[in-house]
């Protein structure tokens, strides 16, 4: 299923020291199928909210682990926090079931400008008026209570490859990175002398590829590529030799 961002309201407080705490839907509450309004606020701890650049929002169902939960609504494209602290998801009635109670929760994956990401979850709630069903393994994995999965702060995981950092470009290869933000090493300094080896050496290892035979959809990841700042400088001058 796809997300339609119907509204983005309530500006975020600038420079807030926080990650994300969901305030709607209410913990243990019940909301009707259709338009699901999601709101969040500063949690008061964790990563600087001002350092989060974009996010993807998911409606999840099932257990608290990746192995026993499924996305009911998937986003189409990343959204920016500049739009506000609320969004709305379109939830078709056929996308899931209304029982067991508290089967649903919200998941947000937000990329940080310094590298890495945070993953926050809402408490659990019920969606009434659903006409579909869950796979048996997903239905049986719904725990008692209203607590969602444990939040994850993975910002430090990407700090070594943040732009301008001492280790920028020395971490995971660009093609092996995942998430909304990827990091590229600084541009190389051209040599003062060019040699032509008999057997050229590639700068990076080869990677697998598939030839597209039909038009491809617009990619949604990465949303941002951060290139490390140059740590070198050079000077140049005009060539004084002219030819007529």
Secondary structure, DSSP 8 states (H G I E B T S, - for coil): -B-------S---TT-B--EEEEES-TT-EEESEEEEEEEEE-SSSSBGGGEEEEEEEEEEE-SSGGGEEEEEB-SS-EEGGG-SEEEEEE-GGGS-S-STT-EEEEEEEEETTS-EEEEE---BEEET------HHHHHT--SSS-----EE-GGGGGGGSTT-TTTTSSS-GGG--SSEEEE-------SS----SS---SS--------SS------S-SEEEE-----------------
